Amino acid sequence: MKVYFNNSCKICKAEIDLYKKEKIDEINWVDITNNDQAKIETKKDSKELLRRLHVEKNGQIFSGAKAFLLVWKNIPKYKFLYSIFSLPIIFQIFSIGYEIIAFFLYLKNKKQIKTN
């Protein structure tokens, strides 16, 4: 499983660093900052990559709240978050909350997008 995240966003980096400390061999952490290979692998442009967390698993790309569920499901210490946030009604609220927070983080960090 590959997790595509924005390492230059301080908030994003802090959260991902917590997950990385668990040293899960099955997770490959990929910084999307100025990463053309990430664009090719995900078939997403810089804006889309910067806008949400993305996970590639079994050839399929998951974004946003669904991506977080996959991360949590694959880290034993955080699996309880998967159990809670995957419940249908809670997932809907989580998805909306994630989109709001992700939007503001995107606005804060969108200067990273290369203009060619």
GUTI-515979 format. One record per atom (N, C-alpha, C, CB): x, y, z; residue number from 1; atom name. Coordinates in nm, 3 decimals. Glycine has a CB too. Example, Ala and Ser with C-alpha at 12.3 -4.5 7.8 and 13.67 -1.06 7.14 Angstrom:
# residues 2
1.319,-0.569,0.780,1,N;
1.230,-0.450,0.780,1,CA;
1.320,-0.330,0.780,1,C;
1.131,-0.447,0.905,1,CB;
1.285,-0.225,0.708,2,N;
1.367,-0.106,0.714,2,CA;
1.290,0.003,0.787,2,C;
1.408,-0.060,0.572,2,CB;
This chain:
# residues 116
0.085,-0.117,0.000,1,N;
0.000,0.000,0.000,1,CA;
0.090,0.124,0.000,1,C;
-0.097,0.000,0.122,1,CB;
0.055,0.220,-0.084,2,N;
0.127,0.348,-0.089,2,CA;
0.036,0.458,-0.036,2,C;
0.174,0.380,-0.233,2,CB;
0.094,0.543,0.048,3,N;
0.021,0.657,0.102,3,CA;
0.087,0.783,0.048,3,C;
0.020,0.656,0.259,3,CB;
0.010,0.861,-0.027,4,N;
0.059,0.985,-0.088,4,CA;
0.015,1.101,0.001,4,C;
0.005,1.003,-0.235,4,CB;
0.113,1.172,0.057,5,N;
0.084,1.279,0.152,5,CA;
0.173,1.400,0.124,5,C;
0.103,1.230,0.296,5,CB;
0.134,1.513,0.180,6,N;
0.206,1.639,0.161,6,CA;
0.300,1.662,0.279,6,C;
0.107,1.758,0.144,6,CB;
0.426,1.629,0.262,7,N;
0.525,1.642,0.368,7,CA;
0.561,1.787,0.398,7,C;
0.651,1.565,0.331,7,CB;
0.530,1.880,0.309,8,N;
0.564,2.020,0.334,8,CA;
0.454,2.095,0.409,8,C;
0.593,2.090,0.202,8,CB;
0.341,2.031,0.431,9,N;
0.235,2.086,0.516,9,CA;
0.267,2.044,0.660,9,C;
0.090,2.036,0.470,9,CB;
0.287,2.140,0.748,10,N;
0.328,2.108,0.885,10,CA;
0.227,2.019,0.957,10,C;
0.348,2.237,0.964,10,CB;
0.099,2.045,0.937,11,N;
-0.004,1.965,1.003,11,CA;
-0.007,1.823,0.946,11,C;
-0.143,2.032,0.988,11,CB;
-0.001,1.814,0.814,12,N;
-0.001,1.684,0.747,12,CA;
0.121,1.602,0.790,12,C;
-0.002,1.701,0.593,12,CB;
0.236,1.666,0.789,13,N;
0.362,1.600,0.825,13,CA;
0.356,1.549,0.968,13,C;
0.481,1.696,0.808,13,CB;
0.306,1.630,1.060,14,N;
0.299,1.589,1.201,14,CA;
0.214,1.463,1.217,14,C;
0.241,1.704,1.287,14,CB;
0.101,1.460,1.149,15,N;
0.014,1.343,1.160,15,CA;
0.078,1.220,1.098,15,C;
-0.121,1.371,1.095,15,CB;
0.130,1.234,0.977,16,N;
0.192,1.121,0.910,16,CA;
0.314,1.071,0.988,16,C;
0.234,1.159,0.766,16,CB;
0.389,1.161,1.049,17,N;
0.504,1.120,1.130,17,CA;
0.462,1.029,1.245,17,C;
0.578,1.244,1.185,17,CB;
0.344,1.053,1.302,18,N;
0.292,0.963,1.406,18,CA;
0.272,0.823,1.351,18,C;
0.160,1.017,1.463,18,CB;
0.216,0.815,1.232,19,N;
0.191,0.685,1.171,19,CA;
0.321,0.617,1.130,19,C;
0.099,0.700,1.049,19,CB;
0.416,0.694,1.079,20,N;
0.544,0.637,1.037,20,CA;
0.620,0.575,1.153,20,C;
0.630,0.745,0.971,20,CB;
0.604,0.630,1.272,21,N;
0.673,0.577,1.391,21,CA;
0.636,0.431,1.417,21,C;
0.639,0.661,1.513,21,CB;
0.523,0.388,1.366,22,N;
0.478,0.250,1.387,22,CA;
0.554,0.151,1.298,22,C;
0.329,0.240,1.361,22,CB;
0.629,0.202,1.202,23,N;
0.715,0.121,1.115,23,CA;
0.643,-0.002,1.056,23,C;
0.838,0.075,1.193,23,CB;
0.538,0.026,0.983,24,N;
0.461,-0.080,0.916,24,CA;
0.523,-0.103,0.779,24,C;
0.308,-0.041,0.904,24,CB;
0.583,-0.221,0.760,25,N;
0.654,-0.252,0.635,25,CA;
0.563,-0.249,0.513,25,C;
0.718,-0.387,0.645,25,CB;
0.436,-0.279,0.531,26,N;
0.342,-0.285,0.418,26,CA;
0.300,-0.148,0.368,26,C;
0.219,-0.363,0.457,26,CB;
0.341,-0.041,0.437,27,N;
0.304,0.094,0.396,27,CA;
0.426,0.166,0.342,27,C;
0.241,0.173,0.513,27,CB;
0.412,0.214,0.219,28,N;
0.516,0.295,0.155,28,CA;
0.468,0.440,0.156,28,C;
0.547,0.245,0.008,28,CB;
0.538,0.525,0.230,29,N;
0.500,0.665,0.244,29,CA;
0.562,0.746,0.130,29,C;
0.545,0.722,0.382,29,CB;
0.480,0.818,0.054,30,N;
0.528,0.892,-0.063,30,CA;
0.492,1.040,-0.047,30,C;
0.466,0.834,-0.195,30,CB;
0.595,1.124,-0.039,31,N;
0.575,1.269,-0.031,31,CA;
0.539,1.319,-0.171,31,C;
0.703,1.341,0.024,31,CB;
0.429,1.390,-0.181,32,N;
0.383,1.439,-0.313,32,CA;
0.444,1.573,-0.350,32,C;
0.230,1.451,-0.313,32,CB;
0.520,1.634,-0.259,33,N;
0.577,1.766,-0.285,33,CA;
0.671,1.761,-0.405,33,C;
0.652,1.817,-0.162,33,CB;
0.634,1.833,-0.511,34,N;
0.715,1.837,-0.634,34,CA;
0.752,1.698,-0.684,34,C;
0.841,1.918,-0.611,34,CB;
0.658,1.607,-0.679,35,N;
0.683,1.468,-0.714,35,CA;
0.605,1.430,-0.840,35,C;
0.645,1.375,-0.597,35,CB;
0.673,1.439,-0.954,36,N;
0.607,1.405,-1.081,36,CA;
0.570,1.257,-1.088,36,C;
0.698,1.441,-1.198,36,CB;
0.649,1.172,-1.025,37,N;
0.619,1.028,-1.026,37,CA;
0.486,1.000,-0.956,37,C;
0.733,0.948,-0.958,37,CB;
0.458,1.073,-0.848,38,N;
0.330,1.056,-0.776,38,CA;
0.214,1.092,-0.868,38,C;
0.327,1.144,-0.648,38,CB;
0.231,1.194,-0.951,39,N;
0.125,1.233,-1.045,39,CA;
0.100,1.121,-1.145,39,C;
0.163,1.364,-1.119,39,CB;
0.207,1.060,-1.193,40,N;
0.194,0.950,-1.289,40,CA;
0.125,0.829,-1.223,40,C;
0.332,0.909,-1.345,40,CB;
0.173,0.793,-1.105,41,N;
0.120,0.674,-1.038,41,CA;
-0.027,0.688,-0.999,41,C;
0.203,0.645,-0.914,41,CB;
-0.068,0.806,-0.959,42,N;
-0.206,0.827,-0.913,42,CA;
-0.299,0.876,-1.023,42,C;
-0.208,0.925,-0.798,42,CB;
-0.239,0.923,-1.135,43,N;
-0.315,0.985,-1.243,43,CA;
-0.390,1.110,-1.193,43,C;
-0.415,0.884,-1.304,43,CB;
-0.325,1.181,-1.101,44,N;
-0.381,1.304,-1.045,44,CA;
-0.282,1.417,-1.066,44,C;
-0.416,1.287,-0.894,44,CB;
-0.336,1.538,-1.085,45,N;
-0.247,1.653,-1.101,45,CA;
-0.204,1.706,-0.964,45,C;
-0.316,1.766,-1.183,45,CB;
-0.117,1.806,-0.965,46,N;
-0.064,1.861,-0.840,46,CA;
-0.175,1.910,-0.748,46,C;
0.032,1.975,-0.869,46,CB;
-0.275,1.977,-0.806,47,N;
-0.386,2.030,-0.726,47,CA;
-0.461,1.917,-0.657,47,C;
-0.482,2.111,-0.815,47,CB;
-0.493,1.811,-0.730,48,N;
-0.566,1.699,-0.672,48,CA;
-0.485,1.630,-0.563,48,C;
-0.604,1.598,-0.781,48,CB;
-0.355,1.613,-0.587,49,N;
-0.269,1.549,-0.488,49,CA;
-0.258,1.632,-0.361,49,C;
-0.131,1.525,-0.545,49,CB;
-0.248,1.761,-0.378,50,N;
-0.233,1.852,-0.265,50,CA;
-0.363,1.864,-0.185,50,C;
-0.188,1.989,-0.313,50,CB;
-0.474,1.843,-0.251,51,N;
-0.605,1.867,-0.192,51,CA;
-0.647,1.762,-0.088,51,C;
-0.708,1.871,-0.300,51,CB;
-0.601,1.635,-0.106,52,N;
-0.643,1.527,-0.017,52,CA;
-0.531,1.425,0.001,52,C;
-0.769,1.458,-0.073,52,CB;
-0.545,1.345,0.105,53,N;
-0.460,1.228,0.123,53,CA;
-0.505,1.124,0.022,53,C;
-0.467,1.172,0.271,53,CB;
-0.409,1.049,-0.034,54,N;
-0.441,0.944,-0.131,54,CA;
-0.370,0.816,-0.091,54,C;
-0.402,0.987,-0.275,54,CB;
-0.437,0.705,-0.115,55,N;
-0.379,0.573,-0.089,55,CA;
-0.400,0.487,-0.212,55,C;
-0.442,0.507,0.038,55,CB;
-0.292,0.419,-0.250,56,N;
-0.303,0.318,-0.357,56,CA;
-0.296,0.182,-0.291,56,C;
-0.188,0.335,-0.466,56,CB;
-0.398,0.103,-0.317,57,N;
-0.401,-0.034,-0.264,57,CA;
-0.459,-0.125,-0.370,57,C;
-0.484,-0.043,-0.132,57,CB;
-0.385,-0.229,-0.403,58,N;
-0.427,-0.327,-0.504,58,CA;
-0.464,-0.260,-0.636,58,C;
-0.546,-0.407,-0.453,58,CB;
-0.387,-0.159,-0.674,59,N;
-0.407,-0.091,-0.802,59,CA;
-0.518,0.011,-0.804,59,C;
-0.435,-0.191,-0.905,59,CB;
-0.585,0.031,-0.693,60,N;
-0.695,0.127,-0.685,60,CA;
-0.653,0.246,-0.598,60,C;
-0.824,0.060,-0.628,60,CB;
-0.695,0.368,-0.638,61,N;
-0.664,0.489,-0.563,61,CA;
-0.785,0.529,-0.479,61,C;
-0.622,0.604,-0.659,61,CB;
-0.760,0.551,-0.350,62,N;
-0.863,0.598,-0.257,62,CA;
-0.820,0.735,-0.210,62,C;
-0.883,0.499,-0.137,62,CB;
-0.915,0.825,-0.192,63,N;
-0.883,0.963,-0.154,63,CA;
-0.963,1.005,-0.031,63,C;
-0.911,1.059,-0.270,63,CB;
-0.909,1.105,0.038,64,N;
-0.980,1.168,0.148,64,CA;
-1.005,1.076,0.265,64,C;
-1.109,1.221,0.099,64,CB;
-1.127,1.081,0.316,65,N;
-1.163,1.004,0.435,65,CA;
-1.144,0.854,0.414,65,C;
-1.308,1.032,0.475,65,CB;
-1.176,0.804,0.295,66,N;
-1.157,0.661,0.266,66,CA;
-1.009,0.623,0.275,66,C;
-1.212,0.627,0.126,66,CB;
-0.922,0.714,0.233,67,N;
-0.778,0.689,0.242,67,CA;
-0.735,0.678,0.388,67,C;
-0.699,0.801,0.171,67,CB;
-0.787,0.766,0.471,68,N;
-0.754,0.759,0.614,68,CA;
-0.801,0.627,0.674,68,C;
-0.816,0.877,0.690,68,CB;
-0.919,0.582,0.638,69,N;
-0.967,0.454,0.690,69,CA;
-0.868,0.342,0.657,69,C;
-1.105,0.420,0.633,69,CB;
-0.816,0.341,0.535,70,N;
-0.720,0.238,0.496,70,CA;
-0.591,0.247,0.576,70,C;
-0.689,0.248,0.347,70,CB;
-0.544,0.368,0.599,71,N;
-0.423,0.387,0.680,71,CA;
-0.447,0.331,0.820,71,C;
-0.382,0.537,0.686,71,CB;
-0.554,0.375,0.882,72,N;
-0.583,0.331,1.019,72,CA;
-0.605,0.180,1.028,72,C;
-0.706,0.404,1.072,72,CB;
-0.670,0.124,0.928,73,N;
-0.696,-0.020,0.928,73,CA;
-0.567,-0.101,0.924,73,C;
-0.785,-0.058,0.809,73,CB;
-0.463,-0.044,0.865,74,N;
-0.336,-0.116,0.848,74,CA;
-0.230,-0.085,0.954,74,C;
-0.281,-0.084,0.713,74,CB;
-0.265,-0.005,1.054,75,N;
-0.172,0.025,1.163,75,CA;
-0.239,-0.022,1.293,75,C;
-0.135,0.179,1.168,75,CB;
-0.189,-0.129,1.352,76,N;
-0.255,-0.185,1.471,76,CA;
-0.289,-0.082,1.579,76,C;
-0.169,-0.290,1.531,76,CB;
-0.200,0.009,1.607,77,N;
-0.222,0.109,1.712,77,CA;
-0.342,0.200,1.682,77,C;
-0.096,0.193,1.731,77,CB;
-0.372,0.219,1.553,78,N;
-0.480,0.311,1.513,78,CA;
-0.602,0.238,1.456,78,C;
-0.428,0.409,1.409,78,CB;
-0.602,0.106,1.464,79,N;
-0.713,0.031,1.408,79,CA;
-0.846,0.065,1.476,79,C;
-0.686,-0.118,1.420,79,CB;
-0.840,0.107,1.603,80,N;
-0.963,0.146,1.673,80,CA;
-1.029,0.265,1.602,80,C;
-0.933,0.181,1.821,80,CB;
-0.949,0.354,1.542,81,N;
-1.006,0.467,1.468,81,CA;
-1.083,0.416,1.346,81,C;
-0.895,0.566,1.424,81,CB;
-1.026,0.316,1.280,82,N;
-1.096,0.254,1.167,82,CA;
-1.230,0.198,1.214,82,C;
-1.010,0.141,1.103,82,CB;
-1.229,0.128,1.327,83,N;
-1.352,0.066,1.378,83,CA;
-1.460,0.171,1.405,83,C;
-1.323,-0.012,1.506,83,CB;
-1.421,0.285,1.456,84,N;
-1.517,0.391,1.489,84,CA;
-1.560,0.467,1.363,84,C;
-1.456,0.489,1.591,84,CB;
-1.463,0.518,1.287,85,N;
-1.494,0.607,1.176,85,CA;
-1.546,0.536,1.051,85,C;
-1.372,0.685,1.140,85,CB;
-1.541,0.404,1.049,86,N;
-1.598,0.332,0.935,86,CA;
-1.747,0.304,0.953,86,C;
-1.523,0.201,0.913,86,CB;
-1.801,0.330,1.072,87,N;
-1.945,0.313,1.093,87,CA;
-2.019,0.412,1.002,87,C;
-1.983,0.336,1.244,87,CB;
-2.122,0.366,0.933,88,N;
-2.185,0.448,0.828,88,CA;
-2.217,0.593,0.865,88,C;
-2.310,0.384,0.786,88,CB;
-2.288,0.617,0.972,89,N;
-2.328,0.754,1.005,89,CA;
-2.206,0.837,1.046,89,C;
-2.433,0.755,1.118,89,CB;
-2.115,0.775,1.120,90,N;
-1.994,0.845,1.163,90,CA;
-1.905,0.874,1.043,90,C;
-1.917,0.762,1.270,90,CB;
-1.899,0.779,0.949,91,N;
-1.818,0.801,0.829,91,CA;
-1.868,0.922,0.750,91,C;
-1.818,0.676,0.740,91,CB;
-1.998,0.939,0.741,92,N;
-2.054,1.054,0.668,92,CA;
-2.012,1.185,0.734,92,C;
-2.207,1.044,0.663,92,CB;
-2.020,1.190,0.865,93,N;
-1.979,1.311,0.938,93,CA;
-1.829,1.333,0.924,93,C;
-2.017,1.301,1.088,93,CB;
-1.752,1.225,0.937,94,N;
-1.606,1.231,0.922,94,CA;
-1.569,1.281,0.782,94,C;
-1.544,1.092,0.946,94,CB;
-1.636,1.232,0.680,95,N;
-1.607,1.273,0.542,95,CA;
-1.629,1.422,0.523,95,C;
-1.696,1.194,0.443,95,CB;
-1.738,1.473,0.576,96,N;
-1.767,1.616,0.564,96,CA;
-1.663,1.697,0.640,96,C;
-1.909,1.647,0.616,96,CB;
-1.635,1.656,0.763,97,N;
-1.534,1.725,0.843,97,CA;
-1.397,1.722,0.777,97,C;
-1.525,1.664,0.981,97,CB;
-1.361,1.606,0.722,98,N;
-1.232,1.594,0.652,98,CA;
-1.226,1.691,0.535,98,C;
-1.211,1.450,0.604,98,CB;
-1.330,1.697,0.455,99,N;
-1.331,1.784,0.338,99,CA;
-1.316,1.931,0.376,99,C;
-1.460,1.764,0.259,99,CB;
-1.378,1.971,0.484,100,N;
-1.367,2.110,0.530,100,CA;
-1.223,2.140,0.572,100,C;
-1.464,2.137,0.647,100,CB;
-1.167,2.054,0.655,101,N;
-1.029,2.074,0.701,101,CA;
-0.932,2.066,0.584,101,C;
-0.992,1.969,0.809,101,CB;
-0.950,1.968,0.497,102,N;
-0.860,1.952,0.382,102,CA;
-0.865,2.075,0.290,102,C;
-0.897,1.826,0.303,102,CB;
-0.983,2.133,0.276,103,N;
-0.996,2.252,0.191,103,CA;
-0.912,2.367,0.247,103,C;
-1.145,2.294,0.180,103,CB;
-0.921,2.390,0.376,104,N;
-0.845,2.500,0.436,104,CA;
-0.694,2.471,0.434,104,C;
-0.891,2.525,0.579,104,CB;
-0.655,2.347,0.453,105,N;
-0.513,2.312,0.442,105,CA;
-0.466,2.331,0.298,105,C;
-0.489,2.166,0.487,105,CB;
-0.552,2.296,0.203,106,N;
-0.518,2.317,0.062,106,CA;
-0.496,2.466,0.035,106,C;
-0.629,2.262,-0.029,106,CB;
-0.587,2.550,0.081,107,N;
-0.571,2.695,0.060,107,CA;
-0.440,2.745,0.120,107,C;
-0.689,2.771,0.120,107,CB;
-0.407,2.693,0.237,108,N;
-0.284,2.734,0.305,108,CA;
-0.159,2.689,0.228,108,C;
-0.282,2.676,0.447,108,CB;
-0.167,2.574,0.162,109,N;
-0.049,2.514,0.100,109,CA;
-0.047,2.517,-0.052,109,C;
-0.037,2.374,0.145,109,CB;
-0.148,2.578,-0.116,110,N;
-0.157,2.569,-0.262,110,CA;
-0.044,2.642,-0.335,110,C;
-0.289,2.625,-0.308,110,CB;
0.030,2.727,-0.266,111,N;
0.145,2.794,-0.329,111,CA;
0.250,2.693,-0.372,111,C;
0.207,2.895,-0.233,111,CB;
0.240,2.569,-0.323,112,N;
0.336,2.465,-0.361,112,CA;
0.317,2.416,-0.504,112,C;
0.324,2.348,-0.267,112,CB;
0.200,2.441,-0.560,113,N;
0.172,2.391,-0.695,113,CA;
0.260,2.463,-0.794,113,C;
0.022,2.409,-0.732,113,CB;
0.331,2.384,-0.871,114,N;
0.417,2.442,-0.976,114,CA;
0.331,2.500,-1.086,114,C;
0.514,2.335,-1.034,114,CB;
0.365,2.615,-1.132,115,N;
0.296,2.671,-1.248,115,CA;
0.390,2.660,-1.367,115,C;
0.252,2.821,-1.224,115,CB;
0.352,2.576,-1.458,116,N;
0.436,2.554,-1.578,116,CA;
0.380,2.628,-1.696,116,C;
0.447,2.404,-1.612,116,CB;
